[in-house]
Amino acid sequence: NDIPYFKNLKPEKTDYLKELGASMAATGSIALYHVEGETPEYRHAIEDKLEKVEVGERELEGIKEKFNAEWSEIDVIVIGCPHASIQEVKEVAELLKMREKPLKVPLLITASKAVKALSDALGYSEVIERYNGKIIADSCLIVSPVEKWYAGIATNSGKASFYFSSAGLKVRLENTEKLILEAP
């Protein structure tokens, strides 16, 4: 029932913190957290009074083992839960351009209407569509009857992994680069 305080967490991008918060809120009802060096309130943490929990590679591998559907079981790739930022959309477009062929399964990216409009203007949407992808504005697949449409989903989102697996779907959890470059 306390607010988590993370030490030694060095996020490469602020989008990673967004994803961390969304995953914790979905799986553990945690609405607020602090990260040393990232959130202003971290300076007020009284470290000697905090319960300490260490999370290492072994624990992370346990999560990966839970969400390890084979590519042959996947019929859609979902990015943007929570909604993708313009930086994430740009990253996806750049990764797609590194592929020789379009994705065999559809790629759905959920984003705000503003990010969709900016993606259209900057040419990212065109690249994504050329590789069998689509940006969906102001919606999220976790609030849709996705289990009626798909049997297996690959995603970069802990939040989406939790909800999709709870709906009975097979789930593959990977980082964005692996999703785009390793997908058939």
C-alpha positions as CSV (number, residue, x, y, z in Angstrom):
1,N,0.0,0.0,0.0
2,D,3.0,2.3,-0.3
3,I,4.5,4.3,-3.1
4,P,7.4,2.4,-4.8
5,Y,10.7,4.1,-4.9
6,F,13.2,2.9,-7.6
7,K,16.9,3.2,-7.3
8,N,19.5,2.3,-10.0
9,L,16.8,2.5,-12.7
10,K,18.4,4.3,-15.6
11,P,15.7,4.7,-18.2
12,E,17.0,5.5,-21.7
13,K,13.8,7.3,-22.6
14,T,11.0,9.0,-20.5
15,D,8.6,6.8,-22.5
16,Y,10.0,3.8,-20.5
17,L,8.8,5.5,-17.3
18,K,5.3,5.9,-18.8
19,E,5.2,2.2,-19.6
20,L,6.5,1.3,-16.2
21,G,3.7,3.3,-14.5
22,A,1.0,1.9,-16.8
23,S,2.2,-1.7,-16.1
24,M,2.2,-1.2,-12.4
25,A,-1.2,0.4,-12.4
26,A,-2.7,-2.4,-14.5
27,T,-1.2,-5.3,-12.5
28,G,-0.9,-4.0,-9.0
29,S,-3.1,-0.9,-8.5
30,I,-0.1,1.3,-8.1
31,A,-0.9,4.8,-9.2
32,L,2.2,6.7,-8.2
33,Y,5.9,5.9,-8.0
34,H,9.2,7.7,-7.6
35,V,12.5,7.1,-9.4
36,E,15.8,8.3,-8.1
37,G,17.1,11.1,-10.3
38,E,13.9,11.3,-12.4
39,T,11.0,12.3,-10.3
40,P,11.4,15.5,-8.2
41,E,9.9,13.9,-5.0
42,Y,12.5,11.2,-4.9
43,R,14.7,13.5,-2.8
44,H,12.3,13.2,0.1
45,A,12.4,9.4,0.4
46,I,13.6,8.2,3.7
47,E,15.5,5.3,2.4
48,D,16.3,3.6,5.7
49,K,12.5,3.3,6.4
50,L,11.6,1.7,3.1
51,E,11.0,-2.0,2.5
52,K,13.7,-3.1,0.0
53,V,12.9,-5.5,-2.9
54,E,15.5,-6.3,-5.4
55,V,14.5,-7.1,-9.0
56,G,17.2,-8.6,-11.2
57,E,17.6,-10.5,-14.4
58,R,16.1,-13.7,-12.9
59,E,12.9,-12.0,-12.0
60,L,12.6,-10.3,-15.4
61,E,13.2,-13.6,-17.2
62,G,10.3,-15.0,-15.2
63,I,8.0,-12.4,-16.6
64,K,9.4,-13.0,-20.1
65,E,8.7,-16.8,-19.7
66,K,5.1,-16.0,-18.9
67,F,4.6,-13.9,-22.1
68,N,6.6,-16.0,-24.6
69,A,4.2,-17.0,-27.4
70,E,5.9,-18.2,-30.5
71,W,5.7,-16.0,-33.6
72,S,3.6,-18.7,-35.3
73,E,0.9,-18.1,-32.7
74,I,0.8,-14.3,-33.2
75,D,-1.7,-12.7,-35.6
76,V,-1.2,-9.0,-34.7
77,I,1.4,-6.7,-33.2
78,V,0.2,-4.0,-30.8
79,I,2.2,-0.9,-29.8
80,G,0.9,2.0,-27.9
81,C,-0.5,0.9,-24.6
82,P,-0.4,3.5,-23.1
83,H,-0.7,5.6,-26.2
84,A,2.5,5.9,-28.2
85,S,4.4,9.2,-28.2
86,I,5.6,10.8,-31.4
87,Q,9.1,9.6,-30.5
88,E,7.8,6.0,-30.3
89,V,6.0,6.3,-33.6
90,K,9.2,7.7,-35.2
91,E,11.2,4.8,-33.8
92,V,8.8,2.3,-35.2
93,A,8.9,3.9,-38.7
94,E,12.7,3.9,-38.6
95,L,12.9,0.3,-37.6
96,L,10.4,-0.7,-40.2
97,K,12.6,0.9,-42.9
98,M,15.4,-1.5,-41.8
99,R,13.2,-4.5,-42.8
100,E,13.5,-6.1,-46.2
101,K,9.8,-6.9,-46.4
102,P,6.5,-5.8,-44.8
103,L,5.3,-7.5,-41.7
104,K,3.3,-10.7,-42.3
105,V,0.9,-9.8,-39.5
106,P,-0.7,-6.4,-39.0
107,L,0.9,-3.8,-36.8
108,L,-1.5,-1.6,-34.8
109,I,-0.2,1.5,-33.0
110,T,-2.5,3.4,-30.8
111,A,-1.8,7.0,-30.2
112,S,-3.6,10.3,-29.5
113,K,-5.2,12.2,-32.3
114,A,-2.5,14.8,-32.0
115,V,0.3,12.2,-32.4
116,K,-1.6,10.6,-35.3
117,A,-1.9,14.0,-37.1
118,L,1.8,14.7,-36.5
119,S,2.8,11.3,-37.7
120,D,0.8,11.9,-40.9
121,A,2.5,15.3,-41.4
122,L,6.0,13.9,-40.8
123,G,5.5,10.9,-43.1
124,Y,5.7,8.3,-40.4
125,S,2.1,7.0,-41.1
126,E,3.0,6.4,-44.7
127,V,6.0,4.3,-43.8
128,I,4.1,2.3,-41.2
129,E,1.3,1.6,-43.7
130,R,3.8,0.5,-46.3
131,Y,4.9,-2.2,-43.9
132,N,1.4,-3.5,-43.0
133,G,0.8,-1.1,-40.1
134,K,-1.7,1.4,-39.0
135,I,-2.0,4.2,-36.4
136,I,-5.3,4.2,-34.6
137,A,-6.2,7.5,-32.9
138,D,-7.8,7.9,-29.5
139,S,-8.5,4.3,-28.8
140,C,-6.9,1.3,-27.1
141,L,-7.3,-2.3,-28.0
142,I,-7.5,-3.4,-24.3
143,V,-11.0,-1.8,-24.2
144,S,-12.2,-3.7,-27.3
145,P,-13.3,-7.3,-27.8
146,V,-9.9,-8.2,-29.1
147,E,-10.3,-11.9,-28.2
148,K,-13.0,-12.1,-30.9
149,W,-10.5,-10.8,-33.5
150,Y,-7.2,-12.3,-32.6
151,A,-5.8,-15.4,-30.8
152,G,-2.2,-14.2,-30.3
153,I,-0.7,-10.7,-29.8
154,A,2.8,-9.5,-29.7
155,T,3.4,-6.2,-27.8
156,N,6.0,-4.1,-26.1
157,S,3.6,-3.3,-23.2
158,G,3.5,-4.9,-19.8
159,K,0.0,-3.4,-19.3
160,A,-1.3,-4.8,-22.6
161,S,0.4,-8.2,-21.8
162,F,-1.5,-8.4,-18.6
163,Y,-4.9,-7.5,-20.0
164,F,-4.6,-9.6,-23.2
165,S,-3.4,-12.7,-21.3
166,S,-6.3,-12.2,-18.8
167,A,-8.7,-12.3,-21.9
168,G,-7.2,-15.7,-22.8
169,L,-5.0,-14.6,-25.7
170,K,-1.4,-15.9,-26.3
171,V,1.0,-13.0,-25.7
172,R,4.6,-12.3,-26.7
173,L,6.3,-9.5,-24.8
174,E,9.3,-7.9,-26.5
175,N,10.9,-4.5,-26.7
176,T,10.0,-2.4,-29.8
177,E,13.2,-3.2,-31.7
178,K,12.7,-7.0,-31.4
179,L,9.0,-6.7,-32.2
180,I,9.7,-4.9,-35.5
181,L,12.9,-6.6,-36.6
182,E,12.3,-10.2,-35.5
183,A,8.6,-10.5,-36.5
184,P,7.9,-12.5,-39.6
